[in-house]
Amino acid sequence: MLAVKEGPAHFEPVAGLCVTGDLAIHVDRSFTLDEVPEALAHVGEGRALGKVVVTVN
């Protein structure tokens, strides 16, 4: 787990690590905006093994 304080001064080093590939973010699953109830259930039931993304398109 990685926690970052708010603000660009704290986020920029982490963003740099993502760009260089030294830090990877695992996306468990993507949901559409219409599927938000399913996304909340997925997370609430403890089934998410990474980040859950909701797309607006």
Biopython code that builds the backbone (N, CA, C, O; Angstrom):
import numpy as np
from Bio.PDB.StructureBuilder import StructureBuilder

atoms = [
    (1, "MET", "N", (0.841, -1.161, 0.000)),
    (1, "MET", "CA", (0.000, 0.000, 0.000)),
    (1, "MET", "C", (0.891, 1.230, 0.000)),
    (1, "MET", "O", (1.936, 1.262, 0.649)),
    (2, "LEU", "N", (0.465, 2.223, -0.727)),
    (2, "LEU", "CA", (1.213, 3.473, -0.809)),
    (2, "LEU", "C", (0.261, 4.612, -0.493)),
    (2, "LEU", "O", (-0.785, 4.739, -1.129)),
    (3, "ALA", "N", (0.602, 5.426, 0.460)),
    (3, "ALA", "CA", (-0.203, 6.595, 0.807)),
    (3, "ALA", "C", (0.597, 7.844, 0.459)),
    (3, "ALA", "O", (1.791, 7.938, 0.742)),
    (4, "VAL", "N", (-0.080, 8.786, -0.155)),
    (4, "VAL", "CA", (0.569, 10.029, -0.571)),
    (4, "VAL", "C", (-0.235, 11.189, -0.016)),
    (4, "VAL", "O", (-1.460, 11.203, -0.128)),
    (5, "LYS", "N", (0.434, 12.159, 0.580)),
    (5, "LYS", "CA", (-0.247, 13.350, 1.083)),
    (5, "LYS", "C", (-0.810, 14.156, -0.090)),
    (5, "LYS", "O", (-0.363, 14.019, -1.229)),
    (6, "GLU", "N", (-1.789, 14.989, 0.213)),
    (6, "GLU", "CA", (-2.399, 15.827, -0.811)),
    (6, "GLU", "C", (-1.412, 16.864, -1.342)),
    (6, "GLU", "O", (-0.498, 17.293, -0.638)),
    (7, "GLY", "N", (-1.614, 17.251, -2.587)),
    (7, "GLY", "CA", (-0.850, 18.337, -3.167)),
    (7, "GLY", "C", (0.184, 17.870, -4.173)),
    (7, "GLY", "O", (0.723, 16.770, -4.060)),
    (8, "PRO", "N", (0.453, 18.708, -5.151)),
    (8, "PRO", "CA", (1.383, 18.365, -6.224)),
    (8, "PRO", "C", (2.796, 18.065, -5.746)),
    (8, "PRO", "O", (3.481, 17.236, -6.346)),
    (9, "ALA", "N", (3.236, 18.704, -4.703)),
    (9, "ALA", "CA", (4.612, 18.473, -4.223)),
    (9, "ALA", "C", (4.800, 17.033, -3.762)),
    (9, "ALA", "O", (5.902, 16.491, -3.851)),
    (10, "HIS", "N", (3.743, 16.419, -3.277)),
    (10, "HIS", "CA", (3.826, 15.039, -2.805)),
    (10, "HIS", "C", (3.513, 14.040, -3.911)),
    (10, "HIS", "O", (3.999, 12.910, -3.890)),
    (11, "PHE", "N", (2.705, 14.458, -4.868)),
    (11, "PHE", "CA", (2.273, 13.541, -5.921)),
    (11, "PHE", "C", (3.283, 13.434, -7.060)),
    (11, "PHE", "O", (3.416, 12.365, -7.656)),
    (12, "GLU", "N", (3.983, 14.495, -7.372)),
    (12, "GLU", "CA", (4.902, 14.495, -8.521)),
    (12, "GLU", "C", (5.962, 13.396, -8.455)),
    (12, "GLU", "O", (6.211, 12.755, -9.475)),
    (13, "PRO", "N", (6.601, 13.144, -7.305)),
    (13, "PRO", "CA", (7.572, 12.040, -7.267)),
    (13, "PRO", "C", (6.928, 10.683, -7.560)),
    (13, "PRO", "O", (7.538, 9.834, -8.210)),
    (14, "VAL", "N", (5.705, 10.481, -7.085)),
    (14, "VAL", "CA", (4.997, 9.223, -7.335)),
    (14, "VAL", "C", (4.649, 9.109, -8.818)),
    (14, "VAL", "O", (4.784, 8.035, -9.406)),
    (15, "ALA", "N", (4.205, 10.199, -9.420)),
    (15, "ALA", "CA", (3.895, 10.200, -10.854)),
    (15, "ALA", "C", (5.148, 9.870, -11.655)),
    (15, "ALA", "O", (5.080, 9.131, -12.637)),
    (16, "GLY", "N", (6.275, 10.406, -11.248)),
    (16, "GLY", "CA", (7.534, 10.097, -11.921)),
    (16, "GLY", "C", (7.878, 8.617, -11.860)),
    (16, "GLY", "O", (8.369, 8.052, -12.838)),
    (17, "LEU", "N", (7.626, 7.988, -10.722)),
    (17, "LEU", "CA", (7.876, 6.551, -10.590)),
    (17, "LEU", "C", (6.961, 5.746, -11.514)),
    (17, "LEU", "O", (7.377, 4.727, -12.067)),
    (18, "CYS", "N", (5.731, 6.196, -11.680)),
    (18, "CYS", "CA", (4.799, 5.526, -12.603)),
    (18, "CYS", "C", (5.290, 5.647, -14.045)),
    (18, "CYS", "O", (5.224, 4.687, -14.812)),
    (19, "VAL", "N", (5.775, 6.817, -14.401)),
    (19, "VAL", "CA", (6.255, 7.053, -15.775)),
    (19, "VAL", "C", (7.459, 6.177, -16.085)),
    (19, "VAL", "O", (7.560, 5.633, -17.185)),
    (20, "THR", "N", (8.368, 6.033, -15.137)),
    (20, "THR", "CA", (9.574, 5.230, -15.380)),
    (20, "THR", "C", (9.315, 3.725, -15.268)),
    (20, "THR", "O", (10.165, 2.911, -15.630)),
    (21, "GLY", "N", (8.133, 3.368, -14.763)),
    (21, "GLY", "CA", (7.806, 1.952, -14.620)),
    (21, "GLY", "C", (8.277, 1.348, -13.312)),
    (21, "GLY", "O", (8.181, 0.136, -13.116)),
    (22, "ASP", "N", (8.789, 2.186, -12.409)),
    (22, "ASP", "CA", (9.256, 1.691, -11.119)),
    (22, "ASP", "C", (8.111, 1.473, -10.124)),
    (22, "ASP", "O", (8.293, 0.842, -9.083)),
    (23, "LEU", "N", (6.944, 1.997, -10.454)),
    (23, "LEU", "CA", (5.755, 1.812, -9.624)),
    (23, "LEU", "C", (4.599, 1.500, -10.563)),
    (23, "LEU", "O", (4.332, 2.243, -11.508)),
    (24, "ALA", "N", (3.924, 0.401, -10.291)),
    (24, "ALA", "CA", (2.791, 0.008, -11.139)),
    (24, "ALA", "C", (1.515, 0.026, -10.306)),
    (24, "ALA", "O", (1.514, -0.341, -9.131)),
    (25, "ILE", "N", (0.447, 0.454, -10.930)),
    (25, "ILE", "CA", (-0.862, 0.467, -10.295)),
    (25, "ILE", "C", (-1.662, -0.686, -10.883)),
    (25, "ILE", "O", (-1.821, -0.775, -12.101)),
    (26, "HIS", "N", (-2.162, -1.558, -10.035)),
    (26, "HIS", "CA", (-2.951, -2.693, -10.515)),
    (26, "HIS", "C", (-4.423, -2.297, -10.568)),
    (26, "HIS", "O", (-5.016, -1.927, -9.554)),
    (27, "VAL", "N", (-5.005, -2.381, -11.768)),
    (27, "VAL", "CA", (-6.435, -2.138, -11.940)),
    (27, "VAL", "C", (-7.121, -3.488, -11.937)),
    (27, "VAL", "O", (-6.892, -4.316, -12.819)),
    (28, "ASP", "N", (-7.965, -3.704, -10.936)),
    (28, "ASP", "CA", (-8.684, -4.963, -10.800)),
    (28, "ASP", "C", (-9.748, -5.096, -11.878)),
    (28, "ASP", "O", (-9.853, -6.129, -12.540)),
    (29, "ARG", "N", (-10.537, -4.036, -12.049)),
    (29, "ARG", "CA", (-11.647, -4.107, -12.981)),
    (29, "ARG", "C", (-12.135, -2.707, -13.307)),
    (29, "ARG", "O", (-12.002, -1.788, -12.499)),
    (30, "SER", "N", (-12.706, -2.551, -14.509)),
    (30, "SER", "CA", (-13.314, -1.287, -14.921)),
    (30, "SER", "C", (-14.817, -1.473, -15.060)),
    (30, "SER", "O", (-15.291, -2.518, -15.505)),
    (31, "PHE", "N", (-15.548, -0.452, -14.675)),
    (31, "PHE", "CA", (-17.004, -0.443, -14.787)),
    (31, "PHE", "C", (-17.428, 0.820, -15.522)),
    (31, "PHE", "O", (-16.726, 1.831, -15.482)),
    (32, "THR", "N", (-18.572, 0.763, -16.193)),
    (32, "THR", "CA", (-19.132, 1.970, -16.793)),
    (32, "THR", "C", (-19.905, 2.718, -15.717)),
    (32, "THR", "O", (-20.157, 2.186, -14.637)),
    (33, "LEU", "N", (-20.275, 3.942, -16.017)),
    (33, "LEU", "CA", (-21.031, 4.741, -15.060)),
    (33, "LEU", "C", (-22.352, 4.057, -14.714)),
    (33, "LEU", "O", (-22.807, 4.137, -13.573)),
    (34, "ASP", "N", (-22.962, 3.398, -15.670)),
    (34, "ASP", "CA", (-24.219, 2.683, -15.429)),
    (34, "ASP", "C", (-24.031, 1.485, -14.492)),
    (34, "ASP", "O", (-24.999, 1.002, -13.905)),
    (35, "GLU", "N", (-22.800, 1.007, -14.351)),
    (35, "GLU", "CA", (-22.515, -0.168, -13.531)),
    (35, "GLU", "C", (-22.002, 0.171, -12.132)),
    (35, "GLU", "O", (-21.467, -0.697, -11.442)),
    (36, "VAL", "N", (-22.162, 1.422, -11.711)),
    (36, "VAL", "CA", (-21.659, 1.835, -10.399)),
    (36, "VAL", "C", (-22.205, 0.970, -9.259)),
    (36, "VAL", "O", (-21.440, 0.628, -8.356)),
    (37, "PRO", "N", (-23.487, 0.601, -9.256)),
    (37, "PRO", "CA", (-23.942, -0.279, -8.167)),
    (37, "PRO", "C", (-23.154, -1.602, -8.103)),
    (37, "PRO", "O", (-22.827, -2.084, -7.019)),
    (38, "GLU", "N", (-22.859, -2.176, -9.270)),
    (38, "GLU", "CA", (-22.062, -3.405, -9.304)),
    (38, "GLU", "C", (-20.639, -3.143, -8.820)),
    (38, "GLU", "O", (-20.053, -3.976, -8.128)),
    (39, "ALA", "N", (-20.083, -1.985, -9.181)),
    (39, "ALA", "CA", (-18.730, -1.630, -8.746)),
    (39, "ALA", "C", (-18.679, -1.499, -7.226)),
    (39, "ALA", "O", (-17.747, -1.989, -6.587)),
    (40, "LEU", "N", (-19.674, -0.843, -6.654)),
    (40, "LEU", "CA", (-19.713, -0.690, -5.198)),
    (40, "LEU", "C", (-19.872, -2.041, -4.509)),
    (40, "LEU", "O", (-19.268, -2.278, -3.463)),
    (41, "ALA", "N", (-20.673, -2.919, -5.080)),
    (41, "ALA", "CA", (-20.829, -4.257, -4.512)),
    (41, "ALA", "C", (-19.517, -5.030, -4.595)),
    (41, "ALA", "O", (-19.137, -5.720, -3.649)),
    (42, "HIS", "N", (-18.830, -4.914, -5.720)),
    (42, "HIS", "CA", (-17.555, -5.602, -5.932)),
    (42, "HIS", "C", (-16.546, -5.193, -4.852)),
    (42, "HIS", "O", (-15.875, -6.040, -4.262)),
    (43, "VAL", "N", (-16.455, -3.901, -4.609)),
    (43, "VAL", "CA", (-15.519, -3.391, -3.596)),
    (43, "VAL", "C", (-16.021, -3.738, -2.196)),
    (43, "VAL", "O", (-15.248, -4.194, -1.354)),
    (44, "GLY", "N", (-17.313, -3.524, -1.947)),
    (44, "GLY", "CA", (-17.884, -3.749, -0.625)),
    (44, "GLY", "C", (-17.800, -5.193, -0.162)),
    (44, "GLY", "O", (-17.697, -5.458, 1.036)),
    (45, "GLU", "N", (-17.842, -6.125, -1.100)),
    (45, "GLU", "CA", (-17.746, -7.544, -0.764)),
    (45, "GLU", "C", (-16.303, -8.008, -0.610)),
    (45, "GLU", "O", (-16.051, -9.177, -0.317)),
    (46, "GLY", "N", (-15.359, -7.096, -0.806)),
    (46, "GLY", "CA", (-13.949, -7.438, -0.635)),
    (46, "GLY", "C", (-13.357, -8.224, -1.788)),
    (46, "GLY", "O", (-12.326, -8.877, -1.624)),
    (47, "ARG", "N", (-13.993, -8.175, -2.960)),
    (47, "ARG", "CA", (-13.493, -8.942, -4.103)),
    (47, "ARG", "C", (-12.461, -8.192, -4.932)),
    (47, "ARG", "O", (-11.784, -8.799, -5.762)),
    (48, "ALA", "N", (-12.328, -6.892, -4.727)),
    (48, "ALA", "CA", (-11.379, -6.104, -5.510)),
    (48, "ALA", "C", (-9.956, -6.382, -5.045)),
    (48, "ALA", "O", (-9.650, -6.269, -3.858)),
    (49, "LEU", "N", (-9.096, -6.744, -5.978)),
    (49, "LEU", "CA", (-7.687, -7.011, -5.665)),
    (49, "LEU", "C", (-6.784, -5.943, -6.261)),
    (49, "LEU", "O", (-5.632, -6.210, -6.603)),
    (50, "GLY", "N", (-7.308, -4.750, -6.382)),
    (50, "GLY", "CA", (-6.594, -3.616, -6.929)),
    (50, "GLY", "C", (-7.563, -2.463, -7.037)),
    (50, "GLY", "O", (-8.614, -2.460, -6.396)),
    (51, "LYS", "N", (-7.217, -1.501, -7.835)),
    (51, "LYS", "CA", (-8.085, -0.349, -8.025)),
    (51, "LYS", "C", (-9.285, -0.716, -8.887)),
    (51, "LYS", "O", (-9.181, -1.546, -9.790)),
    (52, "VAL", "N", (-10.404, -0.104, -8.607)),
    (52, "VAL", "CA", (-11.615, -0.261, -9.409)),
    (52, "VAL", "C", (-11.851, 1.073, -10.090)),
    (52, "VAL", "O", (-11.882, 2.114, -9.434)),
    (53, "VAL", "N", (-12.018, 1.047, -11.404)),
    (53, "VAL", "CA", (-12.128, 2.247, -12.214)),
    (53, "VAL", "C", (-13.546, 2.358, -12.745)),
    (53, "VAL", "O", (-14.123, 1.374, -13.208)),
    (54, "VAL", "N", (-14.111, 3.571, -12.675)),
    (54, "VAL", "CA", (-15.415, 3.839, -13.277)),
    (54, "VAL", "C", (-15.190, 4.803, -14.433)),
    (54, "VAL", "O", (-14.666, 5.903, -14.257)),
    (55, "THR", "N", (-15.602, 4.361, -15.631)),
    (55, "THR", "CA", (-15.435, 5.201, -16.823)),
    (55, "THR", "C", (-16.739, 5.935, -17.116)),
    (55, "THR", "O", (-17.825, 5.401, -16.893)),
    (56, "VAL", "N", (-16.623, 7.148, -17.610)),
    (56, "VAL", "CA", (-17.790, 7.990, -17.850)),
    (56, "VAL", "C", (-18.312, 7.844, -19.268)),
    (56, "VAL", "O", (-19.474, 8.167, -19.514)),
    (57, "ASN", "N", (-17.524, 7.383, -20.193)),
    (57, "ASN", "CA", (-17.961, 7.302, -21.598)),
    (57, "ASN", "C", (-18.998, 6.244, -21.774)),
    (57, "ASN", "O", (-19.481, 6.032, -22.886)),
]
sb = StructureBuilder()
sb.init_structure("model")
sb.init_model(0)
sb.init_chain("A")
sb.init_seg("    ")
for serial, (resi, resn, name, xyz) in enumerate(atoms, 1):
    if name == "N":
        sb.init_residue(resn, " ", resi, " ")
    sb.init_atom(name, np.array(xyz, "f"), 0.0, 1.0, " ", f" {name:<3s}", serial, name[0])
structure = sb.get_structure()
